[in-house]
Amino acid sequence: MPQRKGAFRISACPACGSAGIRAVQEDWSGSYEGKRYVVRNLRHFHCPQCGEKVYDPSAMRQIQAASPAFAKLQRARKTA
Ligand SMILES: [Zn+2]
């Protein structure tokens, strides 16, 4: 079986098992130490049944790139 890189698909919600989970692309916001940050047009999966959100590896990278928490870690690593 050929492995397709970047083809991350979900057919059922890992939280409730609903087949209604689907890919969405929308602004995503998180918060760190009371500060909100936004990832524009983040592609991720959303379950309308239970509200679960699932992120593929590239979505995780985008979140990490925008997160002040990860920015702090990267700075710490560079100076160490
Ligand atoms: Zn669900």
PDB file of the backbone (N, CA, C, O) and the ligand in Angstrom, with CONECT records:
HET     ZN  A 101       1
ATOM      1  N   MET A   1       0.839  -1.216   0.000  1.00  0.00           N
ATOM      2  CA  MET A   1       0.000   0.000   0.000  1.00  0.00           C
ATOM      3  C   MET A   1       0.872   1.263   0.000  1.00  0.00           C
ATOM      4  O   MET A   1       1.735   1.427   0.863  1.00  0.00           O
ATOM      5  N   PRO A   2       0.649   2.122  -0.938  1.00  0.00           N
ATOM      6  CA  PRO A   2       1.453   3.354  -0.980  1.00  0.00           C
ATOM      7  C   PRO A   2       1.073   4.308   0.140  1.00  0.00           C
ATOM      8  O   PRO A   2      -0.102   4.498   0.453  1.00  0.00           O
ATOM      9  N   GLN A   3       2.101   4.904   0.734  1.00  0.00           N
ATOM     10  CA  GLN A   3       1.839   5.869   1.791  1.00  0.00           C
ATOM     11  C   GLN A   3       1.748   7.257   1.202  1.00  0.00           C
ATOM     12  O   GLN A   3       2.671   7.732   0.541  1.00  0.00           O
ATOM     13  N   ARG A   4       0.624   7.897   1.452  1.00  0.00           N
ATOM     14  CA  ARG A   4       0.467   9.255   0.933  1.00  0.00           C
ATOM     15  C   ARG A   4       0.775  10.250   2.036  1.00  0.00           C
ATOM     16  O   ARG A   4       0.059  10.345   3.033  1.00  0.00           O
ATOM     17  N   LYS A   5       1.838  10.978   1.838  1.00  0.00           N
ATOM     18  CA  LYS A   5       2.238  11.958   2.843  1.00  0.00           C
ATOM     19  C   LYS A   5       1.276  13.139   2.837  1.00  0.00           C
ATOM     20  O   LYS A   5       0.880  13.623   1.776  1.00  0.00           O
ATOM     21  N   GLY A   6       0.913  13.587   3.995  1.00  0.00           N
ATOM     22  CA  GLY A   6       0.067  14.761   4.075  1.00  0.00           C
ATOM     23  C   GLY A   6      -1.409  14.458   3.912  1.00  0.00           C
ATOM     24  O   GLY A   6      -2.243  15.360   3.988  1.00  0.00           O
ATOM     25  N   ALA A   7      -1.737  13.189   3.689  1.00  0.00           N
ATOM     26  CA  ALA A   7      -3.154  12.855   3.560  1.00  0.00           C
ATOM     27  C   ALA A   7      -3.688  12.409   4.914  1.00  0.00           C
ATOM     28  O   ALA A   7      -3.809  11.218   5.200  1.00  0.00           O
ATOM     29  N   PHE A   8      -3.994  13.371   5.709  1.00  0.00           N
ATOM     30  CA  PHE A   8      -4.472  13.093   7.056  1.00  0.00           C
ATOM     31  C   PHE A   8      -5.983  13.147   7.031  1.00  0.00           C
ATOM     32  O   PHE A   8      -6.569  14.205   6.803  1.00  0.00           O
ATOM     33  N   ARG A   9      -6.603  12.032   7.259  1.00  0.00           N
ATOM     34  CA  ARG A   9      -8.068  11.999   7.189  1.00  0.00           C
ATOM     35  C   ARG A   9      -8.656  11.345   8.415  1.00  0.00           C
ATOM     36  O   ARG A   9      -8.076  10.440   9.015  1.00  0.00           O
ATOM     37  N   ILE A  10      -9.810  11.828   8.761  1.00  0.00           N
ATOM     38  CA  ILE A  10     -10.516  11.271   9.904  1.00  0.00           C
ATOM     39  C   ILE A  10     -11.933  10.948   9.446  1.00  0.00           C
ATOM     40  O   ILE A  10     -12.604  11.792   8.852  1.00  0.00           O
ATOM     41  N   SER A  11     -12.382   9.736   9.720  1.00  0.00           N
ATOM     42  CA  SER A  11     -13.725   9.377   9.286  1.00  0.00           C
ATOM     43  C   SER A  11     -14.699   9.316  10.453  1.00  0.00           C
ATOM     44  O   SER A  11     -15.915   9.323  10.259  1.00  0.00           O
ATOM     45  N   ALA A  12     -14.158   9.255  11.667  1.00  0.00           N
ATOM     46  CA  ALA A  12     -15.033   9.235  12.835  1.00  0.00           C
ATOM     47  C   ALA A  12     -14.404  10.039  13.963  1.00  0.00           C
ATOM     48  O   ALA A  12     -13.184  10.054  14.122  1.00  0.00           O
ATOM     49  N   CYS A  13     -15.232  10.694  14.731  1.00  0.00           N
ATOM     50  CA  CYS A  13     -14.751  11.499  15.852  1.00  0.00           C
ATOM     51  C   CYS A  13     -14.116  10.599  16.910  1.00  0.00           C
ATOM     52  O   CYS A  13     -14.733   9.624  17.341  1.00  0.00           O
ATOM     53  N   PRO A  14     -12.877  10.919  17.337  1.00  0.00           N
ATOM     54  CA  PRO A  14     -12.221  10.081  18.353  1.00  0.00           C
ATOM     55  C   PRO A  14     -12.879  10.201  19.723  1.00  0.00           C
ATOM     56  O   PRO A  14     -12.666   9.350  20.587  1.00  0.00           O
ATOM     57  N   ALA A  15     -13.674  11.244  19.929  1.00  0.00           N
ATOM     58  CA  ALA A  15     -14.303  11.443  21.241  1.00  0.00           C
ATOM     59  C   ALA A  15     -15.656  10.752  21.347  1.00  0.00           C
ATOM     60  O   ALA A  15     -15.948  10.113  22.357  1.00  0.00           O
ATOM     61  N   CYS A  16     -16.488  10.877  20.306  1.00  0.00           N
ATOM     62  CA  CYS A  16     -17.844  10.330  20.414  1.00  0.00           C
ATOM     63  C   CYS A  16     -18.164   9.305  19.328  1.00  0.00           C
ATOM     64  O   CYS A  16     -19.221   8.675  19.358  1.00  0.00           O
ATOM     65  N   GLY A  17     -17.242   9.138  18.359  1.00  0.00           N
ATOM     66  CA  GLY A  17     -17.459   8.138  17.326  1.00  0.00           C
ATOM     67  C   GLY A  17     -18.360   8.593  16.201  1.00  0.00           C
ATOM     68  O   GLY A  17     -18.678   7.801  15.314  1.00  0.00           O
ATOM     69  N   SER A  18     -18.784   9.852  16.210  1.00  0.00           N
ATOM     70  CA  SER A  18     -19.683  10.347  15.175  1.00  0.00           C
ATOM     71  C   SER A  18     -18.990  10.413  13.825  1.00  0.00           C
ATOM     72  O   SER A  18     -17.839  10.836  13.725  1.00  0.00           O
ATOM     73  N   ALA A  19     -19.699   9.991  12.792  1.00  0.00           N
ATOM     74  CA  ALA A  19     -19.160  10.089  11.440  1.00  0.00           C
ATOM     75  C   ALA A  19     -19.366  11.483  10.858  1.00  0.00           C
ATOM     76  O   ALA A  19     -18.990  11.751   9.717  1.00  0.00           O
ATOM     77  N   GLY A  20     -19.954  12.353  11.639  1.00  0.00           N
ATOM     78  CA  GLY A  20     -20.239  13.703  11.163  1.00  0.00           C
ATOM     79  C   GLY A  20     -19.041  14.633  11.228  1.00  0.00           C
ATOM     80  O   GLY A  20     -19.128  15.777  10.782  1.00  0.00           O
ATOM     81  N   ILE A  21     -17.915  14.165  11.779  1.00  0.00           N
ATOM     82  CA  ILE A  21     -16.730  15.027  11.892  1.00  0.00           C
ATOM     83  C   ILE A  21     -16.246  15.405  10.501  1.00  0.00           C
ATOM     84  O   ILE A  21     -16.221  14.574   9.593  1.00  0.00           O
ATOM     85  N   ARG A  22     -15.859  16.673  10.344  1.00  0.00           N
ATOM     86  CA  ARG A  22     -15.446  17.120   9.026  1.00  0.00           C
ATOM     87  C   ARG A  22     -14.357  18.178   9.132  1.00  0.00           C
ATOM     88  O   ARG A  22     -14.158  18.815  10.166  1.00  0.00           O
ATOM     89  N   ALA A  23     -13.661  18.331   8.004  1.00  0.00           N
ATOM     90  CA  ALA A  23     -12.597  19.317   7.957  1.00  0.00           C
ATOM     91  C   ALA A  23     -13.189  20.702   7.807  1.00  0.00           C
ATOM     92  O   ALA A  23     -14.101  20.915   7.008  1.00  0.00           O
ATOM     93  N   VAL A  24     -12.671  21.637   8.572  1.00  0.00           N
ATOM     94  CA  VAL A  24     -13.094  23.024   8.444  1.00  0.00           C
ATOM     95  C   VAL A  24     -11.841  23.882   8.331  1.00  0.00           C
ATOM     96  O   VAL A  24     -10.754  23.477   8.743  1.00  0.00           O
ATOM     97  N   GLN A  25     -12.010  25.063   7.769  1.00  0.00           N
ATOM     98  CA  GLN A  25     -10.890  25.994   7.701  1.00  0.00           C
ATOM     99  C   GLN A  25     -11.390  27.342   8.186  1.00  0.00           C
ATOM    100  O   GLN A  25     -12.178  28.011   7.518  1.00  0.00           O
ATOM    101  N   GLU A  26     -10.918  27.723   9.356  1.00  0.00           N
ATOM    102  CA  GLU A  26     -11.401  28.965   9.934  1.00  0.00           C
ATOM    103  C   GLU A  26     -10.363  29.508  10.901  1.00  0.00           C
ATOM    104  O   GLU A  26      -9.434  28.806  11.302  1.00  0.00           O
ATOM    105  N   ASP A  27     -10.537  30.771  11.268  1.00  0.00           N
ATOM    106  CA  ASP A  27      -9.637  31.356  12.251  1.00  0.00           C
ATOM    107  C   ASP A  27      -9.777  30.587  13.559  1.00  0.00           C
ATOM    108  O   ASP A  27     -10.882  30.278  14.005  1.00  0.00           O
ATOM    109  N   TRP A  28      -8.642  30.288  14.157  1.00  0.00           N
ATOM    110  CA  TRP A  28      -8.620  29.519  15.385  1.00  0.00           C
ATOM    111  C   TRP A  28      -7.962  30.359  16.469  1.00  0.00           C
ATOM    112  O   TRP A  28      -6.936  30.994  16.224  1.00  0.00           O
ATOM    113  N   SER A  29      -8.535  30.368  17.648  1.00  0.00           N
ATOM    114  CA  SER A  29      -7.896  31.145  18.700  1.00  0.00           C
ATOM    115  C   SER A  29      -7.674  30.293  19.933  1.00  0.00           C
ATOM    116  O   SER A  29      -8.485  29.436  20.281  1.00  0.00           O
ATOM    117  N   GLY A  30      -6.557  30.552  20.579  1.00  0.00           N
ATOM    118  CA  GLY A  30      -6.239  29.880  21.824  1.00  0.00           C
ATOM    119  C   GLY A  30      -5.808  30.927  22.820  1.00  0.00           C
ATOM    120  O   GLY A  30      -5.752  32.111  22.487  1.00  0.00           O
ATOM    121  N   SER A  31      -5.504  30.520  24.026  1.00  0.00           N
ATOM    122  CA  SER A  31      -5.021  31.493  24.986  1.00  0.00           C
ATOM    123  C   SER A  31      -3.881  30.904  25.792  1.00  0.00           C
ATOM    124  O   SER A  31      -3.830  29.702  26.056  1.00  0.00           O
ATOM    125  N   TYR A  32      -2.979  31.773  26.170  1.00  0.00           N
ATOM    126  CA  TYR A  32      -1.839  31.368  26.975  1.00  0.00           C
ATOM    127  C   TYR A  32      -1.595  32.444  28.018  1.00  0.00           C
ATOM    128  O   TYR A  32      -1.365  33.604  27.677  1.00  0.00           O
ATOM    129  N   GLU A  33      -1.643  32.065  29.283  1.00  0.00           N
ATOM    130  CA  GLU A  33      -1.470  33.002  30.391  1.00  0.00           C
ATOM    131  C   GLU A  33      -2.356  34.228  30.218  1.00  0.00           C
ATOM    132  O   GLU A  33      -1.926  35.361  30.439  1.00  0.00           O
ATOM    133  N   GLY A  34      -3.599  33.981  29.820  1.00  0.00           N
ATOM    134  CA  GLY A  34      -4.564  35.070  29.713  1.00  0.00           C
ATOM    135  C   GLY A  34      -4.471  35.872  28.430  1.00  0.00           C
ATOM    136  O   GLY A  34      -5.292  36.755  28.184  1.00  0.00           O
ATOM    137  N   LYS A  35      -3.457  35.563  27.596  1.00  0.00           N
ATOM    138  CA  LYS A  35      -3.333  36.281  26.331  1.00  0.00           C
ATOM    139  C   LYS A  35      -3.868  35.425  25.204  1.00  0.00           C
ATOM    140  O   LYS A  35      -3.533  34.247  25.084  1.00  0.00           O
ATOM    141  N   ARG A  36      -4.708  36.037  24.379  1.00  0.00           N
ATOM    142  CA  ARG A  36      -5.261  35.296  23.260  1.00  0.00           C
ATOM    143  C   ARG A  36      -4.365  35.428  22.047  1.00  0.00           C
ATOM    144  O   ARG A  36      -3.758  36.473  21.812  1.00  0.00           O
ATOM    145  N   TYR A  37      -4.292  34.359  21.286  1.00  0.00           N
ATOM    146  CA  TYR A  37      -3.568  34.407  20.033  1.00  0.00           C
ATOM    147  C   TYR A  37      -4.390  33.688  18.979  1.00  0.00           C
ATOM    148  O   TYR A  37      -5.197  32.811  19.290  1.00  0.00           O
ATOM    149  N   VAL A  38      -4.177  34.067  17.740  1.00  0.00           N
ATOM    150  CA  VAL A  38      -5.034  33.591  16.656  1.00  0.00           C
ATOM    151  C   VAL A  38      -4.196  32.953  15.555  1.00  0.00           C
ATOM    152  O   VAL A  38      -3.130  33.456  15.199  1.00  0.00           O
ATOM    153  N   VAL A  39      -4.685  31.859  15.031  1.00  0.00           N
ATOM    154  CA  VAL A  39      -4.101  31.269  13.833  1.00  0.00           C
ATOM    155  C   VAL A  39      -5.120  31.453  12.714  1.00  0.00           C
ATOM    156  O   VAL A  39      -6.232  30.927  12.779  1.00  0.00           O
ATOM    157  N   ARG A  40      -4.734  32.192  11.708  1.00  0.00           N
ATOM    158  CA  ARG A  40      -5.652  32.493  10.615  1.00  0.00           C
ATOM    159  C   ARG A  40      -5.876  31.282   9.707  1.00  0.00           C
ATOM    160  O   ARG A  40      -4.933  30.568   9.365  1.00  0.00           O
ATOM    161  N   ASN A  41      -7.120  31.062   9.327  1.00  0.00           N
ATOM    162  CA  ASN A  41      -7.466  30.012   8.358  1.00  0.00           C
ATOM    163  C   ASN A  41      -6.830  28.669   8.695  1.00  0.00           C
ATOM    164  O   ASN A  41      -6.235  28.020   7.835  1.00  0.00           O
ATOM    165  N   LEU A  42      -6.958  28.269   9.930  1.00  0.00           N
ATOM    166  CA  LEU A  42      -6.387  26.987  10.334  1.00  0.00           C
ATOM    167  C   LEU A  42      -7.302  25.848   9.881  1.00  0.00           C
ATOM    168  O   LEU A  42      -8.498  25.832  10.170  1.00  0.00           O
ATOM    169  N   ARG A  43      -6.706  24.902   9.168  1.00  0.00           N
ATOM    170  CA  ARG A  43      -7.475  23.747   8.736  1.00  0.00           C
ATOM    171  C   ARG A  43      -7.417  22.690   9.834  1.00  0.00           C
ATOM    172  O   ARG A  43      -6.340  22.253  10.240  1.00  0.00           O
ATOM    173  N   HIS A  44      -8.577  22.297  10.297  1.00  0.00           N
ATOM    174  CA  HIS A  44      -8.628  21.258  11.310  1.00  0.00           C
ATOM    175  C   HIS A  44      -9.959  20.520  11.192  1.00  0.00           C
ATOM    176  O   HIS A  44     -10.760  20.810  10.304  1.00  0.00           O
ATOM    177  N   PHE A  45     -10.183  19.585  12.071  1.00  0.00           N
ATOM    178  CA  PHE A  45     -11.417  18.805  12.021  1.00  0.00           C
ATOM    179  C   PHE A  45     -12.302  19.181  13.194  1.00  0.00           C
ATOM    180  O   PHE A  45     -11.836  19.363  14.319  1.00  0.00           O
ATOM    181  N   HIS A  46     -13.573  19.290  12.909  1.00  0.00           N
ATOM    182  CA  HIS A  46     -14.512  19.683  13.948  1.00  0.00           C
ATOM    183  C   HIS A  46     -15.694  18.730  13.972  1.00  0.00           C
ATOM    184  O   HIS A  46     -16.276  18.425  12.932  1.00  0.00           O
ATOM    185  N   CYS A  47     -16.045  18.265  15.156  1.00  0.00           N
ATOM    186  CA  CYS A  47     -17.196  17.378  15.292  1.00  0.00           C
ATOM    187  C   CYS A  47     -18.409  18.185  15.743  1.00  0.00           C
ATOM    188  O   CYS A  47     -18.409  18.735  16.844  1.00  0.00           O
ATOM    189  N   PRO A  48     -19.436  18.263  14.910  1.00  0.00           N
ATOM    190  CA  PRO A  48     -20.634  19.028  15.294  1.00  0.00           C
ATOM    191  C   PRO A  48     -21.432  18.325  16.391  1.00  0.00           C
ATOM    192  O   PRO A  48     -22.252  18.950  17.063  1.00  0.00           O
ATOM    193  N   GLN A  49     -21.191  17.031  16.571  1.00  0.00           N
ATOM    194  CA  GLN A  49     -21.905  16.258  17.590  1.00  0.00           C
ATOM    195  C   GLN A  49     -21.499  16.687  18.998  1.00  0.00           C
ATOM    196  O   GLN A  49     -22.347  17.023  19.825  1.00  0.00           O
ATOM    197  N   CYS A  50     -20.187  16.670  19.259  1.00  0.00           N
ATOM    198  CA  CYS A  50     -19.709  16.895  20.632  1.00  0.00           C
ATOM    199  C   CYS A  50     -18.786  18.092  20.729  1.00  0.00           C
ATOM    200  O   CYS A  50     -18.374  18.465  21.828  1.00  0.00           O
ATOM    201  N   GLY A  51     -18.450  18.706  19.591  1.00  0.00           N
ATOM    202  CA  GLY A  51     -17.600  19.896  19.643  1.00  0.00           C
ATOM    203  C   GLY A  51     -16.119  19.590  19.672  1.00  0.00           C
ATOM    204  O   GLY A  51     -15.303  20.505  19.784  1.00  0.00           O
ATOM    205  N   GLU A  52     -15.751  18.316  19.575  1.00  0.00           N
ATOM    206  CA  GLU A  52     -14.338  17.924  19.580  1.00  0.00           C
ATOM    207  C   GLU A  52     -13.602  18.534  18.398  1.00  0.00           C
ATOM    208  O   GLU A  52     -14.136  18.597  17.291  1.00  0.00           O
ATOM    209  N   LYS A  53     -12.372  18.985  18.635  1.00  0.00           N
ATOM    210  CA  LYS A  53     -11.543  19.480  17.553  1.00  0.00           C
ATOM    211  C   LYS A  53     -10.298  18.622  17.455  1.00  0.00           C
ATOM    212  O   LYS A  53      -9.676  18.289  18.463  1.00  0.00           O
ATOM    213  N   VAL A  54      -9.942  18.268  16.235  1.00  0.00           N
ATOM    214  CA  VAL A  54      -8.782  17.414  16.009  1.00  0.00           C
ATOM    215  C   VAL A  54      -7.846  18.121  15.042  1.00  0.00           C
ATOM    216  O   VAL A  54      -8.279  18.704  14.049  1.00  0.00           O
ATOM    217  N   TYR A  55      -6.555  18.062  15.349  1.00  0.00           N
ATOM    218  CA  TYR A  55      -5.573  18.776  14.537  1.00  0.00           C
ATOM    219  C   TYR A  55      -4.594  17.800  13.914  1.00  0.00           C
ATOM    220  O   TYR A  55      -4.088  16.899  14.583  1.00  0.00           O
ATOM    221  N   ASP A  56      -4.332  17.985  12.639  1.00  0.00           N
ATOM    222  CA  ASP A  56      -3.334  17.145  12.001  1.00  0.00           C
ATOM    223  C   ASP A  56      -1.943  17.747  12.259  1.00  0.00           C
ATOM    224  O   ASP A  56      -1.836  18.853  12.788  1.00  0.00           O
ATOM    225  N   PRO A  57      -0.884  17.022  11.887  1.00  0.00           N
ATOM    226  CA  PRO A  57       0.467  17.507  12.229  1.00  0.00           C
ATOM    227  C   PRO A  57       0.759  18.911  11.696  1.00  0.00           C
ATOM    228  O   PRO A  57       1.441  19.684  12.369  1.00  0.00           O
ATOM    229  N   SER A  58       0.266  19.258  10.519  1.00  0.00           N
ATOM    230  CA  SER A  58       0.573  20.593  10.006  1.00  0.00           C
ATOM    231  C   SER A  58      -0.222  21.660  10.754  1.00  0.00           C
ATOM    232  O   SER A  58       0.258  22.779  10.931  1.00  0.00           O
ATOM    233  N   ALA A  59      -1.425  21.325  11.191  1.00  0.00           N
ATOM    234  CA  ALA A  59      -2.189  22.260  12.008  1.00  0.00           C
ATOM    235  C   ALA A  59      -1.497  22.480  13.347  1.00  0.00           C
ATOM    236  O   ALA A  59      -1.456  23.599  13.857  1.00  0.00           O
ATOM    237  N   MET A  60      -0.951  21.395  13.917  1.00  0.00           N
ATOM    238  CA  MET A  60      -0.226  21.509  15.177  1.00  0.00           C
ATOM    239  C   MET A  60       0.973  22.445  15.032  1.00  0.00           C
ATOM    240  O   MET A  60       1.272  23.242  15.921  1.00  0.00           O
ATOM    241  N   ARG A  61       1.650  22.328  13.890  1.00  0.00           N
ATOM    242  CA  ARG A  61       2.814  23.194  13.666  1.00  0.00           C
ATOM    243  C   ARG A  61       2.393  24.659  13.590  1.00  0.00           C
ATOM    244  O   ARG A  61       3.079  25.542  14.105  1.00  0.00           O
ATOM    245  N   GLN A  62       1.250  24.903  12.938  1.00  0.00           N
ATOM    246  CA  GLN A  62       0.782  26.285  12.836  1.00  0.00           C
ATOM    247  C   GLN A  62       0.399  26.839  14.203  1.00  0.00           C
ATOM    248  O   GLN A  62       0.664  28.002  14.509  1.00  0.00           O
ATOM    249  N   ILE A  63      -0.226  25.997  15.019  1.00  0.00           N
ATOM    250  CA  ILE A  63      -0.590  26.428  16.361  1.00  0.00           C
ATOM    251  C   ILE A  63       0.666  26.700  17.180  1.00  0.00           C
ATOM    252  O   ILE A  63       0.755  27.703  17.888  1.00  0.00           O
ATOM    253  N   GLN A  64       1.631  25.796  17.075  1.00  0.00           N
ATOM    254  CA  GLN A  64       2.877  25.969  17.826  1.00  0.00           C
ATOM    255  C   GLN A  64       3.597  27.237  17.398  1.00  0.00           C
ATOM    256  O   GLN A  64       4.173  27.945  18.224  1.00  0.00           O
ATOM    257  N   ALA A  65       3.560  27.522  16.084  1.00  0.00           N
ATOM    258  CA  ALA A  65       4.251  28.709  15.580  1.00  0.00           C
ATOM    259  C   ALA A  65       3.618  29.977  16.129  1.00  0.00           C
ATOM    260  O   ALA A  65       4.302  30.987  16.302  1.00  0.00           O
ATOM    261  N   ALA A  66       2.317  29.935  16.406  1.00  0.00           N
ATOM    262  CA  ALA A  66       1.613  31.128  16.867  1.00  0.00           C
ATOM    263  C   ALA A  66       1.583  31.232  18.388  1.00  0.00           C
ATOM    264  O   ALA A  66       1.310  32.300  18.936  1.00  0.00           O
ATOM    265  N   SER A  67       1.863  30.128  19.064  1.00  0.00           N
ATOM    266  CA  SER A  67       1.691  30.103  20.510  1.00  0.00           C
ATOM    267  C   SER A  67       2.838  30.776  21.254  1.00  0.00           C
ATOM    268  O   SER A  67       4.002  30.452  21.016  1.00  0.00           O
ATOM    269  N   PRO A  68       2.529  31.697  22.141  1.00  0.00           N
ATOM    270  CA  PRO A  68       3.580  32.329  22.964  1.00  0.00           C
ATOM    271  C   PRO A  68       4.302  31.303  23.831  1.00  0.00           C
ATOM    272  O   PRO A  68       5.480  31.483  24.143  1.00  0.00           O
ATOM    273  N   ALA A  69       3.622  30.239  24.222  1.00  0.00           N
ATOM    274  CA  ALA A  69       4.246  29.219  25.060  1.00  0.00           C
ATOM    275  C   ALA A  69       5.387  28.536  24.314  1.00  0.00           C
ATOM    276  O   ALA A  69       6.454  28.298  24.880  1.00  0.00           O
ATOM    277  N   PHE A  70       5.158  28.223  23.047  1.00  0.00           N
ATOM    278  CA  PHE A  70       6.190  27.554  22.263  1.00  0.00           C
ATOM    279  C   PHE A  70       7.290  28.522  21.867  1.00  0.00           C
ATOM    280  O   PHE A  70       8.455  28.138  21.763  1.00  0.00           O
ATOM    281  N   ALA A  71       6.920  29.778  21.647  1.00  0.00           N
ATOM    282  CA  ALA A  71       7.931  30.780  21.322  1.00  0.00           C
ATOM    283  C   ALA A  71       8.921  30.909  22.467  1.00  0.00           C
ATOM    284  O   ALA A  71      10.123  31.072  22.256  1.00  0.00           O
ATOM    285  N   LYS A  72       8.398  30.835  23.673  1.00  0.00           N
ATOM    286  CA  LYS A  72       9.245  30.912  24.856  1.00  0.00           C
ATOM    287  C   LYS A  72      10.206  29.732  24.910  1.00  0.00           C
ATOM    288  O   LYS A  72      11.394  29.895  25.187  1.00  0.00           O
ATOM    289  N   LEU A  73       9.679  28.545  24.642  1.00  0.00           N
ATOM    290  CA  LEU A  73      10.508  27.347  24.647  1.00  0.00           C
ATOM    291  C   LEU A  73      11.635  27.436  23.645  1.00  0.00           C
ATOM    292  O   LEU A  73      12.775  27.064  23.927  1.00  0.00           O
ATOM    293  N   GLN A  74      11.288  27.947  22.437  1.00  0.00           N
ATOM    294  CA  GLN A  74      12.297  28.026  21.390  1.00  0.00           C
ATOM    295  C   GLN A  74      13.404  29.008  21.761  1.00  0.00           C
ATOM    296  O   GLN A  74      14.583  28.769  21.499  1.00  0.00           O
ATOM    297  N   ARG A  75      12.998  30.115  22.376  1.00  0.00           N
ATOM    298  CA  ARG A  75      14.018  31.081  22.817  1.00  0.00           C
ATOM    299  C   ARG A  75      14.935  30.445  23.840  1.00  0.00           C
ATOM    300  O   ARG A  75      16.153  30.617  23.792  1.00  0.00           O
ATOM    301  N   ALA A  76      14.333  29.697  24.783  1.00  0.00           N
ATOM    302  CA  ALA A  76      15.112  29.088  25.843  1.00  0.00           C
ATOM    303  C   ALA A  76      16.106  28.083  25.273  1.00  0.00           C
ATOM    304  O   ALA A  76      17.239  27.975  25.740  1.00  0.00           O
ATOM    305  N   ARG A  77      15.658  27.349  24.252  1.00  0.00           N
ATOM    306  CA  ARG A  77      16.515  26.341  23.656  1.00  0.00           C
ATOM    307  C   ARG A  77      17.716  26.986  22.945  1.00  0.00           C
ATOM    308  O   ARG A  77      18.836  26.474  22.974  1.00  0.00           O
ATOM    309  N   LYS A  78      17.430  28.138  22.304  1.00  0.00           N
ATOM    310  CA  LYS A  78      18.494  28.795  21.540  1.00  0.00           C
ATOM    311  C   LYS A  78      19.581  29.369  22.431  1.00  0.00           C
ATOM    312  O   LYS A  78      20.761  29.342  22.083  1.00  0.00           O
ATOM    313  N   THR A  79      19.171  29.896  23.601  1.00  0.00           N
ATOM    314  CA  THR A  79      20.167  30.515  24.458  1.00  0.00           C
ATOM    315  C   THR A  79      20.909  29.485  25.296  1.00  0.00           C
ATOM    316  O   THR A  79      21.970  29.779  25.847  1.00  0.00           O
ATOM    317  N   ALA A  80      20.353  28.269  25.395  1.00  0.00           N
ATOM    318  CA  ALA A  80      20.972  27.251  26.241  1.00  0.00           C
ATOM    319  C   ALA A  80      22.196  26.643  25.575  1.00  0.00           C
ATOM    320  O   ALA A  80      22.841  25.767  26.150  1.00  0.00           O
TER     321      ALA A  80
HETATM  322 ZN    ZN A 101     -17.617  13.980  18.508  1.00  0.00          ZN2+
END
